[in-house]
Amino acid sequence: MIRLLLFAIVTLGSLSPFAPTGVFHTDPPSASTTFDPFIAKQTAAMRSDYVDAVLHEAWDRYTLHLSLDPEGPQLRGELSVYLTNRNDVEFDTIWFHLYPNHPDFGGRLDVTSAHIDGIPVPSRTLHGDTLIGLILPQVLLPGHSVTASLTFIARTPRNASQRSFGAYNMEAGVWSIASSYPLLARYIPGIGWDTRPIASRGDFTVSAIALYDVTVDAPTDWHLVSSGTRIEHRQTSDQRQIARFVSGPQREFYLAALQGLKQIHTEVDGIRVISYVQASDEAAGARSLDIAARALQVFNRRFGGYPYNEFEIIQAALTQFYGMEYPGVVLIEQGLYRRSDLLLETTIVHEISHQWWYGLVGNDAQGEAWLDEGLASYSQILYYEMTDNPAQAQAELDAFRATYRRLRERGGDAPLATPPAALSNGRYVPVVYAKGALFFHALRQRIGETAFDRFLLDYVAINSFREIAGPDLLRSAEHACVCELDDLFNDWVITATAVPIP
């Protein structure tokens, strides 16, 4: 996400992060040797070179049936999650996040029934109904699987972006229905289920990779946009349509319904790129498409390939922040399309880089937000370098330096590993985004260009479809440079040492 406090320069000027190394890892399971129709359908979402990434039967599997009522606006849903206990402890409860019940969402998500393997089960909620625990009829042993089934109703606000989270809202022709379903919480080995209260500061969602098969029943005059790829579509009457989507391995499933927006598209590196824009901003929409295609192309080279067939960008009324990332889809604040500076480009680039830093390489956004936001911010610099705009790359870097310097001058510095909830008094953006970006610049200066390039590629290749923690990044960097970086990591990440600003 890019907050409105973003300092990215334009031409105008928790859980403990120190848990044992690797505690956040979720290793991809071994490949199946038998045909599985669920898996076979998932491959439609993937570029051909990356199909092997979904040939794993042990990913948790979501099957969703959603019925949209824009008049509400609300949706009714049926969710089935096939999940396996991959840990060495027994489960007596399975926890799901209910993100729309957080006050910042301004909406509601009510679970109306819950079953485990077809048996009705009791439940309990925590933290203002933002978590629901399904109490198992019998413990789930290590290596065993169950199917959790829930029915639910999700209600979104209307025209609420000035007072609540704009990605869960209907406004300006965009019904953005982010996080509208119960989302399985992570179980972290050695710690337990992630049942922390959700902090307003930073991104809300913390989730593991899963596969999604989603069927949506909606009015025909709304265009559906989602994570993944549409594999079926039909009209059931003059007024209703049914569309089916598969995701490939993703951290969550995003859905929006659009009305009145124009779409333009192109292709880059075999990826279909689509931009949705207000009719009055069509020229800027074409520019947004060019930016998105260029960013995907340079990041494919620098970080390793984007593995999915599609990528979509939506002009939306976000109001309180500039952009928001979801798997395969980003939302960009509508006002940026009407500016004459580089803020639209910088925001799109930042959000697209999150397809790697959050999408492929996962981390705890509520605990160590610097891992994705810091690297996404530094990716702005890398993008401008790679698109022959060194002056803008320097301007971005100078802006991060100035923001971090002001933070230190007012005594607000903090370790990068500080959870967002602890970064009050306007310190979240300067620490996570500015200091985070500067850490990666310091790392680059320390290990050199060749090793830094190798670090980026290996970091993605080794950690794709996993959840990592700070020590995992350190290990990747040390492997790339064949050197020891404990002092750098300690001074920037673990402590608030007064480091030289690179």
VEXGU-134529 format. One record per residue (C-alpha): x, y, z. Coordinates in pm, 1 decimal, always signed. Example, Ala and Ser with C-alpha at 12.3 -4.5 7.8 and 13.67 -1.06 7.14 Angstrom:
! residues 2
PT | +1230.0 | -450.0 | +780.0
PT | +1367.0 | -106.0 | +714.0
//
This chain:
! residues 502
PT | +0.0 | +0.0 | +0.0
PT | +104.3 | +360.6 | -47.1
PT | -33.1 | +591.7 | +219.3
PT | -129.2 | +953.6 | +151.3
PT | +172.9 | +1051.5 | +359.3
PT | +391.9 | +905.8 | +85.2
PT | +712.9 | +1099.8 | +49.4
PT | +802.4 | +951.2 | -290.3
PT | +940.5 | +1251.1 | -473.4
PT | +785.2 | +1366.6 | -800.2
PT | +922.9 | +1621.8 | -1039.4
PT | +779.7 | +1888.9 | -804.2
PT | +979.6 | +1815.7 | -551.0
PT | +275.0 | -824.4 | +1693.7
PT | +428.6 | -1136.9 | +1672.9
PT | +790.3 | -1116.7 | +1768.9
PT | +998.5 | -1054.8 | +1456.8
PT | +1282.6 | -1235.5 | +1628.3
PT | +1121.2 | -1577.1 | +1642.8
PT | +1359.1 | -1861.0 | +1551.0
PT | +1494.4 | -1831.1 | +1198.7
PT | +1259.8 | -1980.8 | +944.0
PT | +959.7 | -1987.0 | +1177.7
PT | +745.9 | -1823.0 | +911.1
PT | +838.2 | -2070.8 | +638.6
PT | +564.4 | -2274.3 | +476.8
PT | +741.8 | -2508.3 | +238.3
PT | +559.8 | -2595.3 | -84.1
PT | +439.8 | -2954.0 | -61.5
PT | +561.3 | -3233.0 | -282.2
PT | +412.0 | -3275.5 | -628.4
PT | +125.2 | -3511.2 | -690.7
PT | +168.5 | -3812.1 | -914.0
PT | -205.8 | -3857.5 | -973.2
PT | -447.1 | -3648.5 | -1176.4
PT | -642.3 | -3401.3 | -966.2
PT | -918.3 | -3200.4 | -1139.4
PT | -898.1 | -2917.7 | -884.8
PT | -527.6 | -2874.0 | -954.8
PT | -573.5 | -2915.7 | -1330.2
PT | -811.9 | -2619.0 | -1342.0
PT | -570.5 | -2403.0 | -1142.0
PT | -308.3 | -2418.5 | -1415.6
PT | -526.7 | -2188.7 | -1630.8
PT | -413.9 | -1897.2 | -1414.5
PT | -43.0 | -1958.3 | -1469.3
PT | +202.2 | -1873.3 | -1743.5
PT | +318.6 | -2195.5 | -1905.2
PT | +670.6 | -2172.5 | -1761.1
PT | +527.4 | -2160.8 | -1408.0
PT | +260.6 | -2431.2 | -1419.9
PT | +474.9 | -2656.6 | -1201.6
PT | +413.4 | -2412.1 | -915.2
PT | +56.3 | -2541.4 | -880.6
PT | +124.4 | -2912.9 | -916.6
PT | +109.5 | -2953.4 | -539.9
PT | -190.2 | -3113.7 | -377.9
PT | -121.8 | -2994.3 | -26.5
PT | -193.3 | -2623.0 | -74.9
PT | -500.2 | -2527.2 | +123.8
PT | -796.6 | -2508.3 | -115.5
PT | -1076.7 | -2254.1 | -109.6
PT | -1398.8 | -2310.9 | -300.5
PT | -1621.8 | -2003.9 | -294.5
PT | -1971.2 | -1938.0 | -429.1
PT | -2067.2 | -1570.1 | -412.4
PT | -2392.2 | -1395.7 | -503.9
PT | -2362.6 | -1019.0 | -548.8
PT | -2638.8 | -769.6 | -471.7
PT | -2518.8 | -419.3 | -565.6
PT | -2833.4 | -262.5 | -423.4
PT | -2720.8 | -358.0 | -70.9
PT | -2439.7 | -343.9 | -143.1
PT | -2383.4 | -692.6 | -6.7
PT | -2290.7 | -1044.2 | -105.8
PT | -2391.1 | -1384.6 | +19.0
PT | -2128.2 | -1654.4 | +19.6
PT | -2062.0 | -2021.9 | +70.2
PT | -1705.3 | -2112.0 | +154.3
PT | -1539.3 | -2451.6 | +169.6
PT | -1173.9 | -2476.0 | +275.3
PT | -989.0 | -2805.6 | +250.1
PT | -693.4 | -2773.2 | +485.7
PT | -421.8 | -2999.9 | +620.9
PT | -249.4 | -2984.7 | +956.5
PT | +116.0 | -2961.9 | +847.7
PT | +244.7 | -2911.4 | +1200.2
PT | +350.5 | -3143.5 | +1479.7
PT | +72.1 | -3041.9 | +1721.9
PT | -297.2 | -3125.5 | +1731.2
PT | -557.7 | -2861.9 | +1640.6
PT | -874.5 | -2827.4 | +1846.4
PT | -981.0 | -2499.9 | +1683.2
PT | -943.0 | -2351.2 | +1335.9
PT | -928.7 | -1973.4 | +1315.9
PT | -1043.0 | -1741.4 | +1038.6
PT | -1000.1 | -1365.7 | +997.8
PT | -1315.8 | -1160.5 | +943.3
PT | -1148.0 | -843.7 | +819.7
PT | -1461.0 | -641.4 | +730.1
PT | -1556.2 | -633.2 | +1099.8
PT | -1256.5 | -413.0 | +1172.7
PT | -1376.4 | -54.1 | +1227.2
PT | -1156.3 | +76.6 | +945.1
PT | -1351.9 | -128.1 | +690.9
PT | -1683.4 | +35.8 | +775.2
PT | -1874.2 | -278.9 | +678.5
PT | -1968.7 | -617.3 | +815.4
PT | -1898.6 | -989.3 | +764.3
PT | -2135.3 | -1226.1 | +945.5
PT | -2086.6 | -1602.5 | +948.7
PT | -2431.2 | -1764.1 | +941.7
PT | -2332.3 | -2131.9 | +970.1
PT | -2019.1 | -2340.4 | +1024.0
PT | -1946.5 | -2708.6 | +963.1
PT | -1640.9 | -2933.6 | +982.1
PT | -1662.3 | -3230.2 | +745.2
PT | -2035.9 | -3173.7 | +730.6
PT | -2085.3 | -3164.6 | +1108.2
PT | -2226.0 | -2839.8 | +1258.2
PT | -1974.2 | -2692.9 | +1501.6
PT | -1980.5 | -2416.2 | +1762.4
PT | -1760.9 | -2111.7 | +1726.7
PT | -1624.3 | -1821.3 | +1923.5
PT | -1500.8 | -1478.7 | +1820.4
PT | -1222.3 | -1246.6 | +1930.3
PT | -1126.2 | -881.4 | +1893.6
PT | -1458.9 | -732.4 | +1793.4
PT | -1558.4 | -1027.2 | +1575.0
PT | -1249.5 | -988.2 | +1356.1
PT | -1155.8 | -1351.0 | +1429.7
PT | -1377.2 | -1656.6 | +1443.9
PT | -1264.0 | -1993.1 | +1578.0
PT | -1440.9 | -2310.9 | +1469.2
PT | -1424.4 | -2566.3 | +1749.4
PT | -1347.4 | -2905.8 | +1600.4
PT | -1565.6 | -3206.0 | +1688.7
PT | -1241.3 | -3398.6 | +1739.5
PT | -879.8 | -3287.5 | +1731.2
PT | -710.2 | -3262.6 | +1394.1
PT | -397.1 | -3473.9 | +1409.0
PT | -71.0 | -3379.3 | +1234.4
PT | -84.1 | -3481.1 | +870.0
PT | -462.8 | -3509.6 | +866.4
PT | -707.1 | -3292.7 | +670.5
PT | -1057.6 | -3154.2 | +716.4
PT | -1302.1 | -2944.7 | +518.9
PT | -1431.2 | -2633.5 | +694.4
PT | -1753.0 | -2495.6 | +544.8
PT | -1905.6 | -2159.0 | +627.3
PT | -2191.9 | -1952.0 | +493.9
PT | -2173.0 | -1576.6 | +533.8
PT | -2309.4 | -1234.9 | +440.8
PT | -2071.7 | -946.1 | +367.9
PT | -2190.7 | -584.9 | +355.3
PT | -1982.1 | -302.0 | +215.3
PT | -2029.9 | +71.5 | +267.0
PT | -2112.0 | +309.2 | -15.6
PT | -1924.5 | +632.4 | -98.4
PT | -1720.0 | +588.1 | +219.4
PT | -1359.2 | +632.1 | +106.0
PT | -1318.3 | +955.6 | +300.0
PT | -1400.1 | +785.3 | +629.2
PT | -1304.7 | +418.2 | +586.8
PT | -1089.1 | +171.9 | +389.6
PT | -1150.9 | +254.1 | +23.7
PT | -1071.6 | -97.6 | -97.9
PT | -1388.2 | -221.7 | +76.8
PT | -1637.5 | +22.2 | -65.1
PT | -1866.8 | +105.0 | -357.7
PT | -1783.5 | +439.0 | -515.5
PT | -1724.4 | +597.6 | -856.6
PT | -1834.6 | +288.4 | -1046.3
PT | -1604.3 | +54.4 | -851.8
PT | -1746.8 | -193.4 | -603.4
PT | -1425.9 | -312.3 | -440.3
PT | -1494.9 | -618.0 | -225.7
PT | -1152.7 | -688.7 | -76.8
PT | -1121.6 | -941.5 | +206.8
PT | -1495.6 | -1012.0 | +191.4
PT | -1478.5 | -1378.9 | +296.7
PT | -1349.0 | -1564.2 | +605.9
PT | -974.0 | -1601.1 | +549.8
PT | -782.8 | -1880.2 | +721.3
PT | -539.7 | -1752.0 | +980.7
PT | -182.2 | -1877.5 | +971.1
PT | -59.2 | -2137.0 | +1214.2
PT | +300.5 | -2052.6 | +1301.3
PT | +515.1 | -2342.3 | +1425.6
PT | +634.2 | -2285.3 | +1778.0
PT | +395.1 | -1995.0 | +1831.7
PT | +44.4 | -2104.8 | +1738.5
PT | -248.5 | -1954.7 | +1549.9
PT | -210.1 | -1591.2 | +1451.0
PT | -491.2 | -1446.7 | +1662.1
PT | -349.8 | -1096.6 | +1715.7
PT | -586.8 | -803.2 | +1700.6
PT | -560.9 | -622.6 | +1367.3
PT | -366.2 | -296.5 | +1382.6
PT | -496.5 | -8.1 | +1173.8
PT | -146.1 | +102.2 | +1083.8
PT | -14.4 | -68.4 | +770.9
PT | -171.1 | -344.7 | +562.2
PT | -439.9 | -555.9 | +724.3
PT | -406.1 | -896.7 | +562.7
PT | -159.0 | -1160.5 | +680.4
PT | -217.7 | -1490.6 | +504.7
PT | -53.3 | -1794.7 | +353.7
PT | -59.5 | -1925.4 | -0.9
PT | -370.2 | -2117.5 | -107.1
PT | -559.1 | -2213.5 | -422.3
PT | -895.8 | -2056.1 | -500.7
PT | -1185.2 | -2174.6 | -716.2
PT | -1449.7 | -1900.9 | -708.3
PT | -1790.6 | -1885.1 | -874.5
PT | -1966.6 | -1547.2 | -879.4
PT | -2333.8 | -1481.6 | -953.9
PT | -2381.0 | -1112.8 | -1039.0
PT | -2597.8 | -874.2 | -1240.3
PT | -2501.1 | -864.2 | -1607.6
PT | -2445.8 | -488.0 | -1607.9
PT | -2146.6 | -519.2 | -1373.3
PT | -1803.8 | -623.2 | -1505.9
PT | -1619.4 | -860.0 | -1271.9
PT | -1246.3 | -823.2 | -1201.0
PT | -1057.8 | -1067.3 | -981.2
PT | -734.5 | -1230.9 | -887.7
PT | -650.5 | -1517.7 | -1119.5
PT | -819.4 | -1604.4 | -1449.7
PT | -1179.2 | -1650.7 | -1557.4
PT | -1238.3 | -2002.9 | -1689.6
PT | -1616.9 | -2002.3 | -1733.9
PT | -1884.3 | -1743.9 | -1807.5
PT | -2251.1 | -1761.5 | -1894.4
PT | -2571.4 | -1563.3 | -1864.7
PT | -2845.0 | -1727.9 | -1663.1
PT | -3111.1 | -1470.7 | -1752.0
PT | -3136.4 | -1125.6 | -1902.3
PT | -3017.4 | -979.1 | -1574.9
PT | -2775.1 | -1226.9 | -1415.0
PT | -2440.1 | -1380.7 | -1507.4
PT | -2223.8 | -1652.7 | -1358.1
PT | -1845.1 | -1639.3 | -1383.1
PT | -1589.7 | -1881.4 | -1248.5
PT | -1233.1 | -1789.9 | -1160.1
PT | -924.4 | -1986.0 | -1056.9
PT | -629.0 | -1823.9 | -886.3
PT | -319.4 | -2037.3 | -898.5
PT | -122.9 | -2011.9 | -570.4
PT | -218.7 | -1676.2 | -416.3
PT | -223.0 | -1516.2 | -71.7
PT | -585.2 | -1404.5 | -96.4
PT | -861.2 | -1361.8 | -351.7
PT | -961.0 | -1013.6 | -462.8
PT | -1292.0 | -933.4 | -630.1
PT | -1439.1 | -613.8 | -772.3
PT | -1744.5 | -531.1 | -982.9
PT | -1718.7 | -232.5 | -1216.0
PT | -1979.9 | -21.9 | -1387.6
PT | -1913.1 | +255.9 | -1637.2
PT | -1534.0 | +217.9 | -1653.8
PT | -1353.6 | +166.6 | -1982.3
PT | -1094.9 | -105.0 | -2027.5
PT | -783.4 | -109.2 | -2240.6
PT | -527.9 | -384.7 | -2258.4
PT | -191.9 | -491.3 | -2389.0
PT | +43.4 | -785.7 | -2351.7
PT | +394.8 | -799.9 | -2214.1
PT | +608.6 | -1111.3 | -2167.4
PT | +300.6 | -1324.7 | -2229.0
PT | +101.2 | -1145.6 | -1955.2
PT | -232.2 | -985.8 | -2043.7
PT | -233.2 | -641.4 | -1878.5
PT | -566.2 | -461.0 | -1841.8
PT | -633.3 | -106.6 | -1720.8
PT | -980.3 | +5.2 | -1606.9
PT | -1036.8 | +378.2 | -1604.7
PT | -1308.8 | +639.8 | -1587.8
PT | -1425.6 | +750.1 | -1934.2
PT | -1323.7 | +1107.4 | -1854.9
PT | -966.8 | +993.9 | -1782.4
PT | -913.1 | +771.0 | -2085.5
PT | -584.0 | +931.1 | -2189.1
PT | -442.6 | +888.3 | -1838.8
PT | -575.3 | +533.5 | -1842.6
PT | -366.5 | +460.9 | -2151.6
PT | -67.5 | +605.9 | -1969.3
PT | -136.6 | +385.1 | -1667.1
PT | -139.9 | +81.8 | -1896.1
PT | +196.7 | +177.4 | -2044.5
PT | +344.5 | +224.6 | -1697.6
PT | +211.7 | -109.4 | -1575.3
PT | +344.7 | -295.7 | -1877.8
PT | +685.6 | -132.3 | -1845.9
PT | +706.1 | -203.2 | -1472.7
PT | +614.9 | -568.4 | -1520.1
PT | +874.8 | -600.3 | -1792.4
PT | +1163.3 | -449.6 | -1594.3
PT | +1070.9 | -632.2 | -1273.8
PT | +1047.0 | -962.0 | -1460.9
PT | +1409.4 | -909.9 | -1557.0
PT | +1528.5 | -781.0 | -1221.5
PT | +1335.1 | -1001.9 | -978.5
PT | +1233.3 | -1309.0 | -1178.1
PT | +915.9 | -1370.8 | -1372.7
PT | +563.5 | -1276.5 | -1270.2
PT | +406.2 | -1623.4 | -1286.9
PT | +41.9 | -1545.9 | -1369.5
PT | -136.8 | -1494.2 | -1701.0
PT | -308.6 | -1167.8 | -1610.8
PT | -252.5 | -842.5 | -1430.1
PT | -517.7 | -572.4 | -1381.8
PT | -509.6 | -212.6 | -1261.5
PT | -820.2 | -22.6 | -1150.8
PT | -874.3 | +350.9 | -1107.9
PT | -1067.8 | +372.8 | -781.3
PT | -1179.1 | +618.6 | -514.1
PT | -932.3 | +536.5 | -237.0
PT | -900.4 | +894.0 | -104.6
PT | -703.0 | +818.4 | +212.9
PT | -416.5 | +640.3 | +36.1
PT | -264.6 | +632.6 | -311.3
PT | -263.4 | +263.1 | -395.9
PT | -338.8 | -86.1 | -271.5
PT | -206.1 | -420.7 | -386.9
PT | -383.5 | -754.4 | -421.6
PT | -278.8 | -1071.1 | -604.9
PT | -295.5 | -989.2 | -974.2
PT | -480.9 | -660.7 | -917.4
PT | -386.4 | -315.0 | -791.1
PT | -609.4 | -19.8 | -708.0
PT | -486.7 | +333.2 | -778.8
PT | -643.3 | +648.0 | -634.1
PT | -849.5 | +816.8 | -902.9
PT | -711.0 | +1165.1 | -839.4
PT | -360.6 | +1061.1 | -947.3
PT | -487.7 | +1014.5 | -1304.6
PT | -554.8 | +1389.3 | -1319.2
PT | -211.8 | +1508.2 | -1209.4
PT | +68.7 | +1621.4 | -1436.1
PT | +358.3 | +1494.8 | -1223.4
PT | +512.6 | +1151.5 | -1176.3
PT | +309.7 | +1044.6 | -875.4
PT | +81.0 | +821.2 | -1083.2
PT | +382.3 | +640.3 | -1226.2
PT | +557.0 | +604.6 | -890.8
PT | +243.9 | +470.3 | -723.5
PT | +172.9 | +214.6 | -996.4
PT | +534.8 | +99.0 | -986.3
PT | +527.8 | +62.5 | -608.0
PT | +206.5 | -140.8 | -611.2
PT | +320.2 | -363.8 | -896.8
PT | +643.1 | -443.8 | -713.6
PT | +422.0 | -580.3 | -435.3
PT | +335.4 | -867.0 | -669.6
PT | +683.2 | -988.1 | -568.9
PT | +717.4 | -831.8 | -221.0
PT | +400.3 | -968.5 | -58.6
PT | +256.8 | -1168.0 | -347.8
PT | +537.2 | -1413.4 | -415.1
PT | +759.6 | -1357.4 | -111.6
PT | +522.4 | -1331.7 | +183.3
PT | +589.0 | -1172.4 | +520.0
PT | +406.4 | -1059.7 | +830.6
PT | +272.1 | -718.2 | +728.2
PT | +139.9 | -661.5 | +1080.8
PT | +475.7 | -744.6 | +1238.6
PT | +759.0 | -675.9 | +991.9
PT | +606.9 | -441.6 | +735.7
PT | +950.5 | -319.6 | +625.6
PT | +1015.2 | -647.9 | +447.5
PT | +759.2 | -572.7 | +176.5
PT | +704.2 | -196.9 | +201.0
PT | +1072.5 | -111.6 | +230.7
PT | +1164.6 | -322.3 | -70.6
PT | +863.3 | -197.1 | -268.2
PT | +978.0 | +157.8 | -195.0
PT | +1331.3 | +77.8 | -305.7
PT | +1186.0 | -82.9 | -617.8
PT | +1074.8 | +265.7 | -721.5
PT | +1441.6 | +359.4 | -744.8
PT | +1530.3 | +40.7 | -931.7
PT | +1249.4 | +103.3 | -1180.6
PT | +1361.9 | +455.0 | -1265.7
PT | +1720.0 | +336.1 | -1300.9
PT | +1611.7 | +61.3 | -1539.9
PT | +1391.8 | +291.8 | -1748.6
PT | +1669.8 | +543.6 | -1813.3
PT | +1555.5 | +808.5 | -1569.6
PT | +1850.8 | +839.3 | -1331.7
PT | +1746.1 | +1187.5 | -1221.6
PT | +1414.7 | +1056.5 | -1092.0
PT | +1585.4 | +759.4 | -927.7
PT | +1809.4 | +1005.9 | -745.7
PT | +1510.4 | +1222.8 | -654.3
PT | +1332.6 | +921.9 | -502.0
PT | +1642.6 | +831.7 | -300.6
PT | +1688.7 | +1192.7 | -183.6
PT | +1325.9 | +1205.5 | -69.5
PT | +1369.0 | +891.2 | +139.7
PT | +1685.0 | +1039.6 | +290.4
PT | +1513.0 | +1365.9 | +378.4
PT | +1216.4 | +1188.5 | +535.6
PT | +1434.9 | +962.7 | +746.7
PT | +1661.9 | +1250.5 | +846.5
PT | +1362.7 | +1451.2 | +972.5
PT | +1247.8 | +1147.4 | +1170.5
PT | +1583.8 | +1119.7 | +1343.5
PT | +1600.1 | +1492.3 | +1413.7
PT | +1276.1 | +1471.9 | +1611.1
PT | +1392.7 | +1162.1 | +1801.0
PT | +1149.6 | +925.0 | +1634.1
PT | +1381.9 | +658.1 | +1497.4
PT | +1300.9 | +291.8 | +1561.2
PT | +1432.7 | -48.7 | +1453.8
PT | +1296.0 | -165.0 | +1119.9
PT | +1158.7 | -474.5 | +1292.5
PT | +924.5 | -263.4 | +1506.1
PT | +563.1 | -379.0 | +1454.4
PT | +346.4 | -114.3 | +1283.4
PT | +115.4 | -96.7 | +1587.0
PT | +408.4 | +43.9 | +1787.8
PT | +494.5 | +313.9 | +1535.1
PT | +267.9 | +592.0 | +1658.7
PT | +304.0 | +969.3 | +1621.9
PT | +355.9 | +965.7 | +1246.9
PT | +651.8 | +727.2 | +1254.9
PT | +507.9 | +440.8 | +1047.2
PT | +576.7 | +580.9 | +700.2
PT | +922.3 | +729.3 | +779.3
PT | +1042.4 | +407.5 | +942.6
PT | +881.8 | +141.2 | +723.9
PT | +898.1 | +310.9 | +384.0
PT | +1188.9 | +558.9 | +403.7
PT | +1424.4 | +381.1 | +643.1
PT | +1323.0 | +50.4 | +485.0
PT | +1422.8 | +172.2 | +140.0
PT | +1748.3 | +314.6 | +271.7
PT | +1836.4 | -18.8 | +432.9
PT | +1824.4 | -182.7 | +90.0
PT | +2037.8 | +96.7 | -51.6
PT | +2290.1 | +43.8 | +229.5
PT | +2285.1 | -329.4 | +158.2
PT | +2347.5 | -261.9 | -210.4
PT | +2641.8 | -34.6 | -131.4
PT | +2785.8 | -288.3 | +111.4
PT | +2774.6 | -597.8 | -111.6
PT | +2810.6 | -438.3 | -456.8
PT | +2602.0 | -443.6 | -774.2
PT | +2667.9 | -800.4 | -883.3
PT | +2587.7 | -951.3 | -545.3
PT | +2283.1 | -725.5 | -502.6
PT | +2142.1 | -836.4 | -837.9
PT | +2204.5 | -1196.9 | -737.7
PT | +2037.9 | -1134.8 | -401.9
PT | +1715.7 | -1006.9 | -561.9
PT | +1687.5 | -1299.7 | -801.7
PT | +1778.3 | -1565.9 | -546.6
PT | +1556.2 | -1410.0 | -279.4
PT | +1254.3 | -1453.6 | -506.4
PT | +1355.5 | -1792.2 | -643.6
PT | +1413.5 | -1945.6 | -300.0
PT | +1125.6 | -1782.2 | -111.8
PT | +842.2 | -1771.4 | -365.3
PT | +511.2 | -1901.4 | -225.3
PT | +652.4 | -1891.2 | +128.2
PT | +629.8 | -1662.7 | +429.7
PT | +963.4 | -1531.7 | +552.2
PT | +1099.1 | -1328.1 | +843.5
PT | +1386.2 | -1083.3 | +870.2
PT | +1654.5 | -1346.4 | +939.9
PT | +1558.0 | -1521.2 | +615.1
PT | +1632.4 | -1203.0 | +420.0
PT | +1964.5 | -1171.2 | +600.4
PT | +2052.7 | -1527.6 | +508.6
PT | +1968.4 | -1464.3 | +141.5
PT | +2181.3 | -1149.8 | +133.5
PT | +2477.8 | -1322.7 | +298.4
PT | +2450.7 | -1611.8 | +55.7
PT | +2454.0 | -1368.7 | -238.8
PT | +2764.5 | -1182.3 | -122.3
PT | +2939.7 | -1473.9 | +50.1
PT | +2995.6 | -1239.1 | +340.0
PT | +2877.6 | -1167.4 | +692.2
PT | +2617.5 | -891.9 | +741.0
PT | +2516.1 | -930.3 | +1106.1
PT | +2634.5 | -580.0 | +1194.4
PT | +2432.8 | -418.4 | +913.4
PT | +2122.4 | -613.8 | +1009.7
PT | +2166.7 | -536.5 | +1378.7
PT | +2216.6 | -162.8 | +1328.2
PT | +1921.2 | -115.7 | +1092.5
PT | +1671.6 | -389.2 | +1176.8
PT | +1715.2 | -500.1 | +1538.2
PT | +1827.2 | -171.3 | +1695.0
PT | +1789.3 | +197.9 | +1619.0
PT | +2161.3 | +265.5 | +1594.3
PT | +2240.8 | +606.8 | +1445.8
PT | +2356.8 | +463.6 | +1115.0
PT | +2510.8 | +680.3 | +843.9
PT | +2239.0 | +767.9 | +592.3
PT | +2349.9 | +609.5 | +264.0
//
